[in-house]
Amino acid sequence: MISILQSHFRVTAALVVREMSARFGDKPGGYVWAMLDPVSHVLLMTVLFAAIARSPALGSSFPLFFATGYLAFQFYQAMSSYLASAVKANKSLLNYPLVAPIDTVVARYILQFMTTSLVAVCILGFIILETPQFSASIDWAAVIEAGFAATLLGAGIGLINVTLFVRAPLYEKIFSIINRPMMLLSGVFFLPDSMPQSYGGILLYNPVAHVIMWFRTGFYPEYQPASLNTGYVMECAFVLIFIGLALLSVSSASLRND
């Protein structure tokens, strides 16, 4: 048992290094782009909404409000999309008996978690330095818990899709269409709990909306949404992960051969 775990650990570590090289290359430009992409989104949203509104839905800082929403969403979205292509991108490596489909997923989870965390620290750190009055009131426990929960949700969706994208190409196209409005429906630009009950109640079935509210409570002590249900987030995450692992286990042999 220990030898099997050690083998998986070595394979996963090697895959992390390989994924890092393939994704970012051996030049600093790849790492710079990983930072510039979310920064550009936050800046664009700040400029657009500052032009049409006097103040954000929370606090007085547009950059902080949109950064907390966008980065919380990215912990989920970047993870789910990156994991979904883990098997396809590493198809040739699955010809080696020591490399299992789950190894490619775990390697990508580790790399994406580190990447998004670093991006979040840099962006939020810069905003906090520019607005030091926020730093004393930040609940880092809530921020870390929400970010981690978002990656678990992303891992669950990614695990399901890593199998279905290979087995059912039509599903991949359907999922892409359905997933497009997720950022609009998850509360990045607004507070889901402030919506009219007829709409807000529907939006709150989306666990990502709860993650974003949870993430924001760490930066806004006055923000205590009654509709936030952290237990619901974790239940959804673990159910999705269980389904994803079951699909991956059942389809492991066919994923190697398809």
RALIN-V224146 format. One record per backbone hydrogen bond with DSSP energy under -0.5 kcal/mol. CO is the residue of the C=O (numbers start at 1). NH is the residue of the N-H. E is the energy in kcal/mol with one decimal. If there is no record, write none. Layout:
{{CO NH E} {CO NH E}}
//
This chain:
{{1 5 -2.2} {2 6 -2.6} {3 7 -2.1} {4 8 -2.4} {5 9 -2.5} {6 10 -2.4} {7 11 -2.4} {8 12 -2.7} {9 13 -2.5} {10 14 -2.2} {11 15 -2.3} {12 16 -2.3} {13 17 -1.8} {14 18 -2.2} {15 19 -3.1} {16 20 -2.4} {17 21 -2.1} {18 22 -2.5} {19 23 -2.6} {20 24 -2.5} {20 25 -0.6} {21 25 -1.5} {24 27 -0.5} {24 30 -0.6} {27 30 -1.1} {27 31 -0.5} {28 32 -2.3} {29 33 -2.3} {30 34 -1.5} {31 35 -0.9} {32 35 -0.7} {32 36 -2.6} {33 37 -2.3} {34 38 -0.5} {35 39 -1.6} {36 40 -2.8} {37 41 -1.6} {38 42 -2.4} {39 43 -2.6} {40 44 -2.4} {41 45 -2.5} {42 46 -2.3} {43 47 -2.5} {44 48 -2.4} {45 49 -2.4} {46 50 -2.2} {47 51 -1.2} {48 52 -0.6} {49 53 -1.6} {60 62 -0.7} {61 65 -2.1} {62 66 -2.5} {63 67 -2.4} {64 68 -2.4} {65 69 -1.5} {66 70 -3.2} {67 71 -2.6} {68 72 -1.2} {69 73 -2.0} {70 74 -2.3} {71 75 -1.9} {72 76 -0.9} {73 76 -0.6} {73 77 -3.2} {74 78 -1.8} {74 79 -0.7} {76 80 -2.6} {77 81 -2.4} {78 82 -1.9} {79 83 -2.4} {80 84 -1.5} {81 85 -0.6} {82 85 -0.6} {83 86 -1.9} {85 89 -2.5} {86 90 -1.0} {88 91 -1.0} {90 93 -0.7} {90 94 -0.9} {91 94 -0.8} {92 95 -1.2} {93 96 -1.8} {96 99 -1.4} {98 100 -0.7} {100 103 -1.1} {100 104 -1.1} {101 105 -1.4} {102 106 -2.7} {103 107 -2.3} {104 108 -1.8} {105 109 -2.3} {106 110 -2.4} {107 111 -2.2} {108 112 -2.7} {109 113 -2.6} {110 114 -2.2} {111 115 -2.4} {112 116 -2.8} {113 117 -2.1} {114 118 -2.2} {115 119 -2.4} {116 120 -2.6} {117 121 -2.5} {118 122 -2.3} {119 123 -2.6} {120 124 -2.6} {121 125 -2.2} {122 126 -2.0} {123 127 -2.1} {124 128 -2.7} {125 129 -2.1} {126 130 -1.7} {127 131 -1.4} {129 132 -0.5} {131 134 -2.1} {132 135 -0.8} {132 136 -0.6} {134 137 -1.3} {135 138 -0.8} {138 140 -1.1} {139 143 -1.8} {140 144 -2.8} {141 145 -2.6} {142 146 -2.4} {143 147 -2.4} {144 148 -2.6} {145 149 -2.5} {146 150 -2.3} {147 151 -1.7} {148 152 -1.8} {149 153 -2.2} {150 154 -2.4} {151 155 -2.5} {152 156 -2.3} {153 157 -2.3} {154 158 -2.7} {155 159 -2.8} {156 160 -1.8} {157 161 -2.6} {158 162 -2.4} {159 163 -0.8} {160 163 -0.6} {160 164 -2.1} {161 165 -3.0} {163 166 -0.5} {163 167 -2.4} {164 168 -2.9} {168 171 -0.9} {168 172 -1.1} {169 173 -1.2} {170 174 -2.1} {171 175 -3.2} {172 176 -2.0} {173 177 -1.6} {174 178 -2.4} {175 179 -2.6} {176 180 -0.7} {177 180 -0.7} {179 182 -1.7} {180 183 -0.6} {181 185 -1.8} {182 186 -0.7} {183 186 -0.5} {183 188 -1.0} {190 192 -0.7} {191 194 -1.9} {192 195 -1.3} {196 199 -1.4} {196 200 -3.8} {197 201 -2.0} {199 203 -2.2} {200 204 -1.9} {202 205 -1.6} {203 206 -1.7} {205 207 -0.7} {206 209 -1.0} {206 210 -0.9} {207 211 -1.8} {208 212 -2.2} {209 213 -1.9} {210 214 -2.7} {211 215 -2.8} {212 216 -2.2} {213 217 -1.6} {214 218 -0.7} {215 218 -0.9} {216 219 -1.4} {216 220 -1.9} {218 139 -3.2} {219 221 -0.5} {220 223 -2.0} {222 224 -0.9} {225 228 -1.3} {229 233 -1.3} {230 234 -2.0} {231 235 -2.4} {232 236 -2.4} {233 237 -2.4} {234 238 -2.6} {235 239 -2.2} {236 240 -2.5} {237 241 -2.5} {238 242 -2.4} {239 243 -2.4} {240 244 -2.7} {241 245 -2.9} {242 246 -2.3} {243 247 -2.5} {244 248 -2.4} {245 249 -2.6} {246 250 -2.5} {247 251 -2.1} {248 252 -0.5} {249 252 -0.7} {251 255 -2.5} {252 256 -1.2} {253 257 -1.1} {254 258 -2.8}}
//
